[in-house]
Amino acid sequence: MSDATTLVLLRHGETLLTPERRLSGSGGSNPGLSPAGRRQAQAAAHALADRGDIAAIVTSPMRRCQETAHSAAARLGLGVRVDRDLREADFGAWEGLTFTEVRERYPDDLDAWFASPESPPSGAGEAMQQVTRRAAAVRDGLLAQYPGATVLVVSHVGPLRTLIRLALQAPPHSLFHMELAAASLSTVTYAENGTATVQTLNDTHHLN
């Protein structure tokens, strides 16, 4: 598959909210990396350098992703391009809450959100259908701009799971059956005919 374009998908390192599994979207506090997250970003950067084939880096504008991306960029000697469409979903009134807390406060809205990609979180949040449109637009742009190259995409659980789901041609509810740990790496290749193949998923060996 030497003519394939490869997207290496890197979830940002931990923030202080990550270990508590609190929802942290584009409508929240925009935290930076925690000390543990910075160590994770450095470990991911070393793993990416070992690949030796990253041609470009594109990142979400959110602090935790930019910090993760710049760790990789410093190691790889590359610049970083920010793409606003790689931002996390806006979780509306759920920002900063755990799913247990959301279940207690907004049970009907949460059920609707799980049931349909068209249902937004409470308080004018962003439906996953909107995230899907954004992620697909980023993918299409990268495939057109970097044919046959390997691109590092630094983003969040929502957009990255969506890129993997689209590659698998899986239904929307499959998003909730994927684990993408902080600073994990996943890889999708796209053949010239558009066929996508998920090569790796949630690789965290570099964090051990």
C-alpha positions as CSV (number, residue, x, y, z in Angstrom):
1,M,0.0,0.0,0.0
2,S,2.8,2.4,-0.8
3,D,0.4,4.7,-2.6
4,A,-2.0,4.8,0.4
5,T,-2.4,7.9,2.5
6,T,-2.1,7.3,6.2
7,L,-3.7,9.2,9.1
8,V,-2.1,8.6,12.4
9,L,-4.7,9.6,15.0
10,L,-3.3,10.8,18.4
11,R,-5.6,11.6,21.2
12,H,-4.3,14.4,23.4
13,G,-2.6,13.6,26.7
14,E,-4.4,13.7,30.1
15,T,-5.8,16.9,31.7
16,L,-6.8,17.1,35.3
17,L,-10.3,16.1,34.2
18,T,-9.3,13.0,32.2
19,P,-8.8,10.5,35.1
20,E,-12.2,11.5,36.5
21,R,-13.7,10.8,33.1
22,R,-15.4,14.3,33.1
23,L,-16.8,15.6,29.8
24,S,-14.5,18.2,28.4
25,G,-15.7,19.6,25.1
26,S,-15.3,22.8,23.1
27,G,-17.8,24.6,25.3
28,G,-15.9,24.0,28.6
29,S,-12.9,25.3,30.4
30,N,-10.3,24.3,27.7
31,P,-7.8,22.8,30.1
32,G,-4.2,22.2,29.2
33,L,-2.2,19.1,29.9
34,S,-1.6,17.9,33.4
35,P,2.0,16.9,34.4
36,A,1.0,13.3,33.6
37,G,-0.4,14.4,30.2
38,R,2.8,16.2,29.4
39,R,4.8,13.0,30.0
40,Q,2.3,11.1,27.8
41,A,2.7,13.6,25.0
42,Q,6.5,13.2,25.2
43,A,6.2,9.4,25.1
44,A,3.9,9.6,22.1
45,A,6.4,12.0,20.4
46,H,9.2,9.4,20.8
47,A,7.0,6.7,19.4
48,L,6.1,8.9,16.4
49,A,9.8,9.7,15.8
50,D,10.5,6.0,15.7
51,R,8.0,5.6,12.8
52,G,10.1,8.0,10.7
53,D,7.4,8.7,8.2
54,I,5.3,11.6,9.5
55,A,5.1,14.3,6.9
56,A,2.7,16.8,8.5
57,I,0.9,17.6,11.7
58,V,-2.6,18.9,12.1
59,T,-4.3,19.6,15.4
60,S,-7.5,20.7,17.1
61,P,-7.3,24.3,18.4
62,M,-7.9,23.3,22.0
63,R,-5.0,23.7,24.4
64,R,-4.5,20.1,25.3
65,C,-4.3,19.1,21.7
66,Q,-2.0,22.0,20.7
67,E,0.3,21.1,23.6
68,T,0.4,17.5,22.6
69,A,0.9,18.3,18.9
70,H,3.8,20.7,19.7
71,S,5.5,18.0,21.7
72,A,5.5,15.8,18.6
73,A,6.5,18.7,16.3
74,A,9.5,19.5,18.4
75,R,10.6,15.9,18.2
76,L,9.9,15.5,14.5
77,G,11.1,18.9,13.3
78,L,7.8,19.8,11.8
79,G,5.3,22.6,11.9
80,V,1.8,22.4,13.3
81,R,-1.4,23.4,11.5
82,V,-4.5,24.1,13.5
83,D,-7.9,23.0,12.1
84,R,-10.9,24.2,14.0
85,D,-13.0,21.3,12.7
86,L,-10.9,18.9,14.8
87,R,-12.2,20.4,18.1
88,E,-14.2,18.2,20.5
89,A,-18.0,18.3,20.5
90,D,-19.6,21.1,22.6
91,F,-21.3,19.1,25.5
92,G,-23.5,22.0,26.5
93,A,-24.8,21.7,30.0
94,W,-22.9,18.5,30.5
95,E,-19.5,20.1,30.4
96,G,-17.4,19.1,33.4
97,L,-19.8,16.4,34.5
98,T,-19.3,12.6,34.6
99,F,-21.8,10.4,32.8
100,T,-23.1,9.3,36.2
101,E,-23.9,13.0,37.0
102,V,-25.4,13.5,33.6
103,R,-27.6,10.4,34.1
104,E,-28.8,11.8,37.4
105,R,-29.5,15.3,36.1
106,Y,-30.6,14.8,32.4
107,P,-31.6,11.2,32.1
108,D,-34.0,11.7,29.1
109,D,-31.6,13.9,27.2
110,L,-28.8,11.3,27.7
111,D,-31.0,8.5,26.5
112,A,-31.8,10.5,23.4
113,W,-28.1,11.3,22.8
114,F,-27.1,7.7,23.0
115,A,-30.0,6.7,20.7
116,S,-29.5,9.2,17.9
117,P,-26.6,11.1,16.4
118,E,-29.0,13.9,15.7
119,S,-29.8,14.5,19.4
120,P,-27.6,17.2,21.1
121,P,-26.5,17.3,24.7
122,S,-28.7,19.4,27.0
123,G,-28.3,23.2,26.8
124,A,-27.7,23.7,23.1
125,G,-24.8,21.2,22.8
126,E,-23.5,19.8,19.6
127,A,-25.0,16.6,18.1
128,M,-22.6,13.9,17.0
129,Q,-24.0,14.3,13.5
130,Q,-22.4,17.7,13.4
131,V,-19.1,16.3,14.6
132,T,-19.3,13.7,11.9
133,R,-19.6,16.3,9.2
134,R,-16.6,18.2,10.6
135,A,-14.4,15.1,10.9
136,A,-15.3,13.9,7.4
137,A,-14.4,17.3,5.9
138,V,-11.0,17.3,7.6
139,R,-10.4,13.7,6.4
140,D,-11.3,14.7,2.8
141,G,-9.1,17.7,2.9
142,L,-6.1,15.8,4.2
143,L,-6.5,13.1,1.6
144,A,-6.5,15.7,-1.1
145,Q,-3.6,17.6,0.2
146,Y,-1.3,14.8,1.2
147,P,-1.8,11.9,-1.2
148,G,0.5,8.9,-0.4
149,A,1.9,10.6,2.7
150,T,1.5,10.0,6.5
151,V,-0.2,12.8,8.5
152,L,-0.5,13.0,12.3
153,V,-3.9,14.1,13.4
154,V,-4.1,15.3,17.0
155,S,-7.7,15.5,18.4
156,H,-10.2,14.3,20.9
157,V,-12.3,11.2,21.5
158,G,-15.3,12.4,19.5
159,P,-13.6,13.3,16.2
160,L,-11.1,10.5,16.3
161,R,-13.7,7.8,17.1
162,T,-15.7,9.3,14.2
163,L,-12.9,8.9,11.8
164,I,-12.4,5.3,12.8
165,R,-16.2,4.6,12.6
166,L,-16.3,6.1,9.1
167,A,-13.4,4.0,8.0
168,L,-15.1,0.9,9.3
169,Q,-18.4,1.9,7.7
170,A,-19.9,1.2,11.1
171,P,-23.2,2.6,12.4
172,P,-23.3,5.7,14.7
173,H,-23.8,3.8,17.9
174,S,-20.5,2.0,17.4
175,L,-18.8,5.2,18.7
176,F,-19.8,4.1,22.2
177,H,-18.0,0.8,21.8
178,M,-14.5,2.1,21.2
179,E,-11.8,2.9,23.8
180,L,-9.3,5.6,22.9
181,A,-7.1,6.2,25.9
182,A,-5.3,9.5,26.5
183,A,-2.2,9.8,24.2
184,S,-3.2,6.6,22.4
185,L,-2.4,6.1,18.7
186,S,-4.6,4.7,16.0
187,T,-3.9,4.4,12.3
188,V,-6.1,4.4,9.3
189,T,-4.9,4.0,5.7
190,Y,-6.8,5.1,2.6
191,A,-6.1,3.5,-0.7
192,E,-6.3,5.5,-4.0
193,N,-9.7,4.1,-4.7
194,G,-11.0,5.4,-1.3
195,T,-11.0,2.1,0.6
196,A,-10.1,2.7,4.2
197,T,-8.5,0.2,6.5
198,V,-8.0,0.5,10.3
199,Q,-4.5,-0.7,10.9
200,T,-4.2,0.0,14.7
201,L,-6.6,1.0,17.4
202,N,-5.9,2.5,20.8
203,D,-2.2,1.6,20.8
204,T,-0.7,2.7,24.2
205,H,2.5,0.6,24.2
206,H,4.6,3.7,24.3
207,L,3.1,4.7,27.6
208,N,4.3,1.6,29.5
